Amino acid sequence: MSVAARLKNIRNIGIIAHIDAGKTTLTERILYYTGKTHKMGEVHNGAAVMDWMPEEQERGITITSAVTTCQWRECLINIVDTPGHVDFTIEVERSLRVLDGAIGVFDAVSGVEPQSETVWHQADKYRVPKIAFINKMDRVGADFEAAVQSLRDRLGVQPLIITMPMGQEDRFQGVIDVLRQKAIVWDEVSLGAVFQEIDIPKAYEEEAYQAREEMIEALAEVDDQVMESYLAEEFLPPEDLTAGIHRATVALKAVPVYCGAALRNKGVQPLLDGIVRFLPNPTEVPPIEGENPHTGLRESRPARREAPLAALAFKIAMDQGRRLTYVRLYSGTLKPGQDVYNPVKKVHEKAARILRMHANQRERLDEARAGNLVGIMGLKYTTTGDTLCSPEAPILLEPIGSYIPVMSLAIEPKTRDDQEKLELALNRLMEEDPSVRVETDEDTGQIILSGMGELHLEVLIHRLERDFNTHVLAGRPQVVHRETIHQTAEVLAAFDRELAGKRHYGAVKVRVQPRRRGTGNQTVSRLPEGHPGLVYLPGIEEAVQSALLAGAAFGHPVVDVLVELTDVEVREGLASDMAFRIAAMQAVKQACREANPVLMEPIMRVEIIIPDEFLGEVIGDFNARKGKIEDMQSKGTSKVITGLAPLSGMFGYSTALRSATQGRGTFTMQFHHYGSSDK
């Protein structure tokens, strides 16, 4: 196979969705039907291949994104199965950054849920083409049309129905291929591996024909070639429609929609065909762009093996005590022992071994080529978001963004032996997960572990014990606060002291004023050109940032503040960088204290789904937690409540909701903004 043909036969895809939509179950079926595994792993009994961590198997959820490779119709498909729980959103973010396509999995009963909306918009941010799979068509309450409508309403997409269900709930028999006007039914004895195409049953003929007409009409709105044939009233064969759907999908103008029931082994093979036909190969996505670290100019790297090496490290994992770096190769070729340059850390590294990953199993490769996702052993300094490139043609790719932790807890080692291991274990956790923060409280000497939520912190503590054999005592989770100001204040602070026989003097005047929420801090110098204080400006600006980070009134980082440097007094012979740094820190802290400081905490967006009969009790409890309801909708016999609540009031809410609704209520919660809980 030629190099160009090999590249065109690669698909790098991720499976994204809300928790419990069936992502891992779908991935297990894909691996089974493509011959990658010979036994179907099930999430509910802890045997899923992709959920290989003990934590995942016990909880029945995905915690870390797992990478695997399989083959379907001559195409090599690299799959990343991502978590659905909001606490592990960073795993989804960094996976989407390196993927060319994504499959959004939706529950046929619930449609688009809060976390599926979040991950879908994350994919939009990186301009990742997508396919939708409406799963669980066999569930009580399954409604295909309502689920498709929720794609339009909540995600704003143009759905193109490729397969539609034959029956719903316990009457779900199979799917209808709308493009080719054929019905597909599965053999249950073979666990869905054997299927056959039959003529569409008479009861569904009219509905299937109507669905094809509507799909062509929707496609004509977003594809000019199909529009021409449609207006000329020409017959559009399946091949022309397939090409049109592919163009619309890659251009992010439409989303092909499939349906099935992964747990019942129905609907998966047509979805695999859709991955091959409609999602882009590495040559169809724009060449990756970056900055030349030497010249500062923008450069691009095409997806060709003869181009200079450009790769992005998107995940670090610890494997039996050794670092395993997951990398997406955008261009060039990488071989074991090859020298690569990391322009972020400014170091040269050697790729000792290159591995094709299958969850926690691996296969050694002699080389990795443009377009592939691989694991690399031997990289000592590379971390998540770093670029790896050819030393002769360096390029710096856009790094992967991180998230601000919203919850923390104090930990301490149980024994002296644990104390010696704890620092190394925490450093390893931070290397693996960029959303983990570890710091030491200067006043108490306690180690503060911060993460994205209660579940995240719980998993981290368990991993310390299980993976690193380090036992700790943990305090109760605490909310990570921020502070800001409500007024403007101007303060002049001076440092005048004799140290080691030399007098140091520096005076700094600053004005602080509030900025709009979420806009961050900004430091601006108002010193005129030629002012003698400009020499000390870099040190003063560093000191301003340190003062804001340390907190002014409450000891928490200050956010959304404009600091203007209005004057600096320089006395010849006495001025020193240290004096100006200390004066600047004092001025900023005092100004913030005089500008009506206010303490802020994470405000979470909460969506609660409950049966109608428990509405009053749940609303009463939510209000008691200082929650504010923004919207309430009916969904069958259930109510969907959307609102905002301070994180501190939501501790233990999962248990309280189950208790109040006889175990029938569910909720999701994600960070919305920092604010005052009484506003």
KAQUIJO-V712840 format. One record per residue. N is the residue number from 0. RES is the residue in one small letter. NEAR is the number of other ideal C-beta (glycine too) atoms within 8 Angstrom. D_FIRST is the distance of its C-alpha to the first C-alpha in Angstrom with 2 decimals. Layout:
N | RES | NEAR | D_FIRST
N | RES | NEAR | D_FIRST
This chain:
0 | m | 4 | 0.00
1 | s | 5 | 3.82
2 | v | 8 | 6.62
3 | a | 7 | 8.32
4 | a | 8 | 6.26
5 | r | 10 | 6.26
6 | l | 16 | 9.89
7 | k | 8 | 10.72
8 | n | 10 | 10.07
9 | i | 14 | 12.65
10 | r | 14 | 16.34
11 | n | 13 | 19.13
12 | i | 15 | 22.22
13 | g | 17 | 25.76
14 | i | 14 | 28.34
15 | i | 16 | 31.70
16 | a | 14 | 35.12
17 | h | 14 | 38.80
18 | i | 11 | 39.91
19 | d | 6 | 39.98
20 | a | 15 | 37.85
21 | g | 13 | 35.49
22 | k | 14 | 32.47
23 | t | 12 | 32.12
24 | t | 13 | 32.85
25 | l | 16 | 30.08
26 | t | 13 | 27.60
27 | e | 17 | 28.79
28 | r | 13 | 28.15
29 | i | 14 | 24.59
30 | l | 13 | 23.91
31 | y | 13 | 25.69
32 | y | 11 | 24.04
33 | t | 11 | 20.46
34 | g | 6 | 21.49
35 | k | 10 | 21.64
36 | t | 9 | 25.38
37 | h | 4 | 27.53
38 | k | 5 | 30.70
39 | m | 8 | 31.49
40 | g | 11 | 33.14
41 | e | 9 | 36.05
42 | v | 11 | 37.42
43 | h | 5 | 41.00
44 | n | 5 | 41.26
45 | g | 9 | 39.53
46 | a | 7 | 36.53
47 | a | 14 | 33.70
48 | v | 12 | 30.70
49 | m | 14 | 30.17
50 | d | 15 | 33.90
51 | w | 10 | 34.04
52 | m | 8 | 36.92
53 | p | 6 | 40.34
54 | e | 11 | 41.71
55 | e | 14 | 39.14
56 | q | 12 | 39.76
57 | e | 7 | 43.52
58 | r | 7 | 43.60
59 | g | 9 | 40.90
60 | i | 10 | 39.36
61 | t | 16 | 36.33
62 | i | 12 | 37.51
63 | t | 11 | 34.47
64 | s | 14 | 31.00
65 | a | 12 | 28.56
66 | v | 13 | 24.81
67 | t | 15 | 22.40
68 | t | 13 | 18.77
69 | c | 12 | 17.73
70 | q | 10 | 15.11
71 | w | 10 | 15.91
72 | r | 6 | 14.21
73 | e | 4 | 10.58
74 | c | 11 | 11.90
75 | l | 9 | 12.87
76 | i | 16 | 16.53
77 | n | 13 | 18.65
78 | i | 13 | 22.23
79 | v | 13 | 25.50
80 | d | 13 | 28.61
81 | t | 15 | 31.52
82 | p | 13 | 35.30
83 | g | 14 | 37.55
84 | h | 11 | 40.84
85 | v | 12 | 42.11
86 | d | 11 | 43.04
87 | f | 13 | 39.36
88 | t | 15 | 38.28
89 | i | 12 | 37.06
90 | e | 13 | 34.21
91 | v | 15 | 33.09
92 | e | 12 | 33.62
93 | r | 15 | 31.51
94 | s | 14 | 28.64
95 | l | 17 | 28.64
96 | r | 10 | 28.65
97 | v | 10 | 25.05
98 | l | 13 | 23.57
99 | d | 13 | 21.93
100 | g | 15 | 23.46
101 | a | 14 | 26.22
102 | i | 15 | 27.73
103 | g | 15 | 31.50
104 | v | 13 | 33.21
105 | f | 19 | 36.74
106 | d | 14 | 39.53
107 | a | 16 | 40.65
108 | v | 10 | 44.24
109 | s | 11 | 44.29
110 | g | 14 | 41.74
111 | v | 13 | 41.05
112 | e | 13 | 42.78
113 | p | 10 | 43.71
114 | q | 14 | 40.96
115 | s | 16 | 38.24
116 | e | 11 | 39.74
117 | t | 11 | 39.55
118 | v | 17 | 35.89
119 | w | 13 | 34.96
120 | h | 8 | 36.75
121 | q | 13 | 35.05
122 | a | 14 | 31.68
123 | d | 9 | 33.28
124 | k | 7 | 34.33
125 | y | 9 | 30.75
126 | r | 6 | 29.71
127 | v | 12 | 27.33
128 | p | 14 | 26.46
129 | k | 13 | 27.71
130 | i | 18 | 27.89
131 | a | 14 | 31.19
132 | f | 15 | 31.66
133 | i | 13 | 35.28
134 | n | 16 | 35.73
135 | k | 13 | 38.74
136 | m | 16 | 39.56
137 | d | 11 | 41.62
138 | r | 11 | 43.98
139 | v | 6 | 47.59
140 | g | 7 | 47.86
141 | a | 13 | 44.24
142 | d | 10 | 44.20
143 | f | 13 | 40.93
144 | e | 6 | 42.61
145 | a | 8 | 44.39
146 | a | 14 | 41.25
147 | v | 12 | 39.45
148 | q | 9 | 42.60
149 | s | 12 | 42.61
150 | l | 16 | 39.14
151 | r | 11 | 40.81
152 | d | 8 | 44.02
153 | r | 9 | 42.99
154 | l | 10 | 39.56
155 | g | 5 | 40.14
156 | v | 10 | 36.83
157 | q | 11 | 36.12
158 | p | 12 | 34.91
159 | l | 13 | 32.89
160 | i | 11 | 33.52
161 | i | 13 | 30.46
162 | t | 16 | 31.97
163 | m | 12 | 35.72
164 | p | 11 | 37.72
165 | m | 12 | 39.65
166 | g | 7 | 42.75
167 | q | 10 | 43.35
168 | e | 10 | 44.90
169 | d | 5 | 45.73
170 | r | 6 | 45.00
171 | f | 15 | 41.29
172 | q | 6 | 39.55
173 | g | 12 | 36.01
174 | v | 15 | 34.37
175 | i | 16 | 34.17
176 | d | 13 | 30.97
177 | v | 12 | 32.68
178 | l | 10 | 29.89
179 | r | 5 | 29.71
180 | q | 10 | 33.28
181 | k | 10 | 32.63
182 | a | 14 | 34.09
183 | i | 15 | 32.15
184 | v | 10 | 34.11
185 | w | 10 | 33.25
186 | d | 10 | 34.48
187 | e | 7 | 36.45
188 | v | 5 | 36.65
189 | s | 7 | 32.90
190 | l | 8 | 33.18
191 | g | 14 | 31.30
192 | a | 9 | 28.16
193 | v | 8 | 29.20
194 | f | 11 | 29.88
195 | q | 7 | 30.66
196 | e | 7 | 30.97
197 | i | 8 | 34.45
198 | d | 5 | 36.57
199 | i | 11 | 38.08
200 | p | 8 | 41.54
201 | k | 5 | 44.39
202 | a | 4 | 45.64
203 | y | 11 | 42.49
204 | e | 9 | 41.78
205 | e | 6 | 43.71
206 | e | 8 | 42.45
207 | a | 13 | 38.78
208 | y | 9 | 39.37
209 | q | 8 | 41.21
210 | a | 12 | 38.42
211 | r | 11 | 35.90
212 | e | 8 | 38.37
213 | e | 9 | 38.94
214 | m | 14 | 35.23
215 | i | 12 | 34.77
216 | e | 9 | 37.92
217 | a | 12 | 36.72
218 | l | 15 | 33.31
219 | a | 11 | 35.17
220 | e | 8 | 37.11
221 | v | 10 | 34.08
222 | d | 13 | 31.74
223 | d | 5 | 33.14
224 | q | 10 | 30.99
225 | v | 14 | 31.99
226 | m | 10 | 35.52
227 | e | 8 | 35.84
228 | s | 10 | 34.95
229 | y | 12 | 37.13
230 | l | 7 | 40.11
231 | a | 6 | 39.72
232 | e | 4 | 39.84
233 | e | 6 | 36.73
234 | f | 3 | 34.89
235 | l | 10 | 31.72
236 | p | 6 | 29.10
237 | p | 7 | 26.96
238 | e | 6 | 23.83
239 | d | 11 | 25.96
240 | l | 14 | 27.43
241 | t | 11 | 24.10
242 | a | 9 | 23.03
243 | g | 13 | 26.51
244 | i | 15 | 26.50
245 | h | 10 | 23.20
246 | r | 10 | 24.80
247 | a | 14 | 28.05
248 | t | 17 | 26.55
249 | v | 12 | 24.53
250 | a | 8 | 27.71
251 | l | 7 | 29.78
252 | k | 8 | 32.01
253 | a | 14 | 31.62
254 | v | 13 | 30.70
255 | p | 12 | 29.32
256 | v | 15 | 31.58
257 | y | 15 | 30.88
258 | c | 14 | 33.46
259 | g | 15 | 33.97
260 | a | 13 | 35.60
261 | a | 15 | 33.24
262 | l | 8 | 36.01
263 | r | 8 | 36.59
264 | n | 12 | 32.85
265 | k | 14 | 32.77
266 | g | 15 | 30.57
267 | v | 14 | 27.61
268 | q | 9 | 24.84
269 | p | 14 | 25.48
270 | l | 16 | 25.31
271 | l | 14 | 21.83
272 | d | 10 | 20.84
273 | g | 13 | 22.63
274 | i | 16 | 20.72
275 | v | 12 | 17.38
276 | r | 8 | 19.08
277 | f | 13 | 21.57
278 | l | 13 | 20.86
279 | p | 11 | 19.02
280 | n | 11 | 15.75
281 | p | 13 | 16.39
282 | t | 9 | 16.05
283 | e | 7 | 18.75
284 | v | 8 | 21.38
285 | p | 4 | 23.53
286 | p | 9 | 22.70
287 | i | 10 | 24.72
288 | e | 10 | 28.09
289 | g | 14 | 30.50
290 | e | 9 | 33.40
291 | n | 12 | 33.55
292 | p | 8 | 36.06
293 | h | 5 | 37.65
294 | t | 4 | 38.18
295 | g | 6 | 38.22
296 | l | 6 | 36.11
297 | r | 7 | 33.35
298 | e | 9 | 29.80
299 | s | 8 | 26.37
300 | r | 15 | 22.95
301 | p | 7 | 19.86
302 | a | 13 | 16.84
303 | r | 10 | 14.94
304 | r | 10 | 14.17
305 | e | 4 | 16.25
306 | a | 11 | 19.14
307 | p | 11 | 22.03
308 | l | 13 | 21.88
309 | a | 18 | 23.49
310 | a | 14 | 23.78
311 | l | 15 | 26.47
312 | a | 16 | 28.15
313 | f | 13 | 29.03
314 | k | 12 | 30.63
315 | i | 13 | 32.48
316 | a | 9 | 33.21
317 | m | 12 | 35.41
318 | d | 9 | 33.92
319 | q | 4 | 36.61
320 | g | 4 | 38.34
321 | r | 7 | 35.32
322 | r | 11 | 33.67
323 | l | 12 | 30.20
324 | t | 12 | 28.79
325 | y | 15 | 26.25
326 | v | 15 | 24.20
327 | r | 11 | 21.96
328 | l | 17 | 19.77
329 | y | 14 | 19.96
330 | s | 15 | 18.64
331 | g | 15 | 17.88
332 | t | 10 | 16.97
333 | l | 16 | 19.42
334 | k | 10 | 20.05
335 | p | 9 | 22.95
336 | g | 6 | 26.13
337 | q | 8 | 25.10
338 | d | 7 | 28.04
339 | v | 15 | 27.80
340 | y | 12 | 30.58
341 | n | 14 | 32.20
342 | p | 11 | 34.15
343 | v | 9 | 36.04
344 | k | 9 | 37.63
345 | k | 5 | 37.40
346 | v | 7 | 36.21
347 | h | 8 | 33.48
348 | e | 14 | 31.64
349 | k | 10 | 29.46
350 | a | 15 | 26.58
351 | a | 8 | 27.57
352 | r | 9 | 24.99
353 | i | 14 | 21.94
354 | l | 13 | 21.67
355 | r | 10 | 19.68
356 | m | 13 | 22.64
357 | h | 11 | 23.77
358 | a | 10 | 27.30
359 | n | 6 | 29.22
360 | q | 6 | 26.85
361 | r | 9 | 24.11
362 | e | 7 | 21.28
363 | r | 8 | 20.95
364 | l | 9 | 17.85
365 | d | 6 | 17.36
366 | e | 9 | 16.24
367 | a | 11 | 15.92
368 | r | 12 | 14.05
369 | a | 14 | 15.28
370 | g | 12 | 15.58
371 | n | 11 | 16.27
372 | l | 13 | 19.64
373 | v | 14 | 20.69
374 | g | 13 | 24.03
375 | i | 15 | 25.45
376 | m | 13 | 28.42
377 | g | 9 | 30.81
378 | l | 13 | 31.42
379 | k | 6 | 35.23
380 | y | 8 | 36.19
381 | t | 12 | 33.44
382 | t | 10 | 34.58
383 | t | 11 | 33.39
384 | g | 11 | 32.60
385 | d | 12 | 32.13
386 | t | 14 | 29.55
387 | l | 15 | 27.56
388 | c | 14 | 26.49
389 | s | 11 | 26.19
390 | p | 8 | 29.78
391 | e | 5 | 29.36
392 | a | 7 | 28.36
393 | p | 12 | 30.15
394 | i | 15 | 29.90
395 | l | 10 | 31.83
396 | l | 11 | 30.26
397 | e | 4 | 32.61
398 | p | 7 | 33.81
399 | i | 11 | 33.98
400 | g | 5 | 37.41
401 | s | 7 | 39.69
402 | y | 11 | 42.54
403 | i | 6 | 46.26
404 | p | 12 | 47.58
405 | v | 10 | 50.41
406 | m | 17 | 51.89
407 | s | 14 | 53.01
408 | l | 12 | 54.96
409 | a | 13 | 56.82
410 | i | 13 | 55.74
411 | e | 8 | 57.38
412 | p | 13 | 56.54
413 | k | 7 | 58.55
414 | t | 7 | 59.23
415 | r | 6 | 59.22
416 | d | 6 | 56.17
417 | d | 12 | 54.33
418 | q | 8 | 55.49
419 | e | 6 | 53.77
420 | k | 12 | 50.41
421 | l | 13 | 50.62
422 | e | 6 | 49.70
423 | l | 8 | 46.50
424 | a | 12 | 45.55
425 | l | 12 | 46.22
426 | n | 9 | 44.21
427 | r | 10 | 41.22
428 | l | 13 | 41.65
429 | m | 11 | 41.84
430 | e | 11 | 38.66
431 | e | 11 | 36.82
432 | d | 8 | 38.50
433 | p | 12 | 39.46
434 | s | 12 | 41.93
435 | v | 13 | 44.13
436 | r | 11 | 47.07
437 | v | 11 | 49.51
438 | e | 7 | 52.76
439 | t | 7 | 56.21
440 | d | 10 | 59.30
441 | e | 4 | 61.65
442 | d | 4 | 64.76
443 | t | 5 | 64.08
444 | g | 6 | 61.51
445 | q | 10 | 59.42
446 | i | 12 | 55.61
447 | i | 13 | 54.35
448 | l | 16 | 50.97
449 | s | 11 | 49.66
450 | g | 14 | 46.93
451 | m | 14 | 46.01
452 | g | 11 | 48.34
453 | e | 9 | 50.22
454 | l | 8 | 47.20
455 | h | 13 | 45.22
456 | l | 15 | 48.17
457 | e | 8 | 48.76
458 | v | 11 | 45.18
459 | l | 12 | 45.50
460 | i | 12 | 48.76
461 | h | 9 | 47.33
462 | r | 11 | 44.31
463 | l | 15 | 46.74
464 | e | 11 | 48.47
465 | r | 9 | 45.59
466 | d | 8 | 42.81
467 | f | 11 | 45.10
468 | n | 7 | 48.24
469 | t | 11 | 50.31
470 | h | 9 | 53.13
471 | v | 13 | 54.68
472 | l | 7 | 57.51
473 | a | 9 | 56.45
474 | g | 9 | 58.80
475 | r | 4 | 58.59
476 | p | 10 | 55.87
477 | q | 9 | 57.22
478 | v | 12 | 56.18
479 | v | 12 | 54.83
480 | h | 9 | 57.26
481 | r | 12 | 57.26
482 | e | 17 | 60.23
483 | t | 13 | 60.87
484 | i | 15 | 63.92
485 | h | 8 | 65.72
486 | q | 8 | 67.92
487 | t | 8 | 68.10
488 | a | 11 | 69.90
489 | e | 10 | 70.61
490 | v | 10 | 71.61
491 | l | 9 | 72.63
492 | a | 12 | 72.18
493 | a | 10 | 73.33
494 | f | 13 | 72.81
495 | d | 7 | 75.75
496 | r | 7 | 76.12
497 | e | 6 | 77.02
498 | l | 6 | 74.50
499 | a | 3 | 74.97
500 | g | 4 | 77.87
501 | k | 6 | 75.99
502 | r | 7 | 76.39
503 | h | 13 | 73.27
504 | y | 12 | 73.53
505 | g | 18 | 71.10
506 | a | 12 | 71.63
507 | v | 16 | 68.95
508 | k | 13 | 69.52
509 | v | 15 | 66.86
510 | r | 11 | 66.74
511 | v | 15 | 64.58
512 | q | 11 | 63.83
513 | p | 11 | 61.65
514 | r | 10 | 58.32
515 | r | 5 | 56.66
516 | r | 7 | 55.11
517 | g | 6 | 51.55
518 | t | 7 | 51.62
519 | g | 7 | 52.00
520 | n | 12 | 54.30
521 | q | 9 | 54.93
522 | t | 11 | 57.04
523 | v | 8 | 58.59
524 | s | 9 | 60.91
525 | r | 7 | 63.92
526 | l | 10 | 65.28
527 | p | 4 | 66.20
528 | e | 3 | 64.68
529 | g | 4 | 66.39
530 | h | 8 | 67.59
531 | p | 7 | 68.07
532 | g | 13 | 66.40
533 | l | 9 | 62.97
534 | v | 5 | 62.48
535 | y | 13 | 62.53
536 | l | 11 | 60.29
537 | p | 6 | 57.06
538 | g | 11 | 59.11
539 | i | 15 | 60.95
540 | e | 11 | 57.75
541 | e | 9 | 56.33
542 | a | 14 | 59.64
543 | v | 15 | 59.53
544 | q | 10 | 56.11
545 | s | 9 | 57.46
546 | a | 13 | 60.56
547 | l | 16 | 58.62
548 | l | 8 | 56.34
549 | a | 8 | 59.37
550 | g | 11 | 61.15
551 | a | 13 | 64.56
552 | a | 9 | 66.70
553 | f | 9 | 64.92
554 | g | 5 | 62.67
555 | h | 10 | 59.38
556 | p | 9 | 56.93
557 | v | 16 | 58.23
558 | v | 12 | 55.89
559 | d | 11 | 56.10
560 | v | 15 | 58.73
561 | l | 11 | 59.28
562 | v | 15 | 61.00
563 | e | 12 | 62.72
564 | l | 18 | 64.08
565 | t | 8 | 67.30
566 | d | 11 | 69.21
567 | v | 15 | 69.17
568 | e | 9 | 72.40
569 | v | 9 | 72.02
570 | r | 7 | 75.04
571 | e | 5 | 74.87
572 | g | 4 | 74.92
573 | l | 9 | 74.33
574 | a | 12 | 70.92
575 | s | 9 | 68.01
576 | d | 7 | 64.48
577 | m | 8 | 65.45
578 | a | 15 | 68.47
579 | f | 18 | 66.46
580 | r | 13 | 63.76
581 | i | 11 | 66.43
582 | a | 14 | 68.37
583 | a | 17 | 65.26
584 | m | 12 | 64.44
585 | q | 10 | 68.07
586 | a | 14 | 68.22
587 | v | 16 | 65.06
588 | k | 11 | 66.16
589 | q | 11 | 69.69
590 | a | 15 | 68.56
591 | c | 17 | 66.26
592 | r | 9 | 69.17
593 | e | 8 | 71.39
594 | a | 14 | 68.87
595 | n | 7 | 69.31
596 | p | 14 | 66.41
597 | v | 9 | 64.90
598 | l | 11 | 62.82
599 | m | 11 | 59.63
600 | e | 14 | 57.44
601 | p | 13 | 54.10
602 | i | 13 | 54.59
603 | m | 13 | 52.09
604 | r | 12 | 50.91
605 | v | 15 | 51.61
606 | e | 12 | 50.70
607 | i | 14 | 52.68
608 | i | 12 | 52.19
609 | i | 15 | 55.25
610 | p | 10 | 57.09
611 | d | 9 | 59.87
612 | e | 4 | 62.73
613 | f | 13 | 61.98
614 | l | 9 | 61.81
615 | g | 6 | 65.22
616 | e | 8 | 64.89
617 | v | 15 | 61.39
618 | i | 10 | 62.47
619 | g | 8 | 65.58
620 | d | 11 | 63.62
621 | f | 14 | 61.07
622 | n | 9 | 63.97
623 | a | 6 | 65.65
624 | r | 11 | 62.55
625 | k | 10 | 63.11
626 | g | 12 | 60.25
627 | k | 7 | 60.42
628 | i | 11 | 59.07
629 | e | 6 | 57.28
630 | d | 7 | 56.19
631 | m | 7 | 56.68
632 | q | 7 | 54.99
633 | s | 7 | 55.25
634 | k | 8 | 52.23
635 | g | 5 | 53.54
636 | t | 4 | 56.15
637 | s | 10 | 54.87
638 | k | 12 | 55.63
639 | v | 11 | 53.11
640 | i | 15 | 54.96
641 | t | 12 | 53.43
642 | g | 13 | 55.28
643 | l | 10 | 55.54
644 | a | 15 | 57.12
645 | p | 13 | 57.68
646 | l | 13 | 55.51
647 | s | 8 | 58.66
648 | g | 10 | 59.95
649 | m | 13 | 56.81
650 | f | 8 | 56.95
651 | g | 6 | 57.09
652 | y | 10 | 56.50
653 | s | 7 | 54.05
654 | t | 7 | 56.88
655 | a | 9 | 59.46
656 | l | 15 | 57.41
657 | r | 10 | 56.69
658 | s | 6 | 60.40
659 | a | 10 | 61.53
660 | t | 12 | 59.25
661 | q | 5 | 59.42
662 | g | 5 | 55.81
663 | r | 7 | 54.53
664 | g | 14 | 54.01
665 | t | 7 | 50.81
666 | f | 11 | 50.30
667 | t | 12 | 47.74
668 | m | 12 | 48.68
669 | q | 11 | 46.98
670 | f | 10 | 48.29
671 | h | 8 | 49.67
672 | h | 8 | 51.85
673 | y | 10 | 54.52
674 | g | 9 | 57.99
675 | s | 8 | 61.46
676 | s | 10 | 61.74
677 | d | 4 | 64.90
678 | k | 4 | 63.35
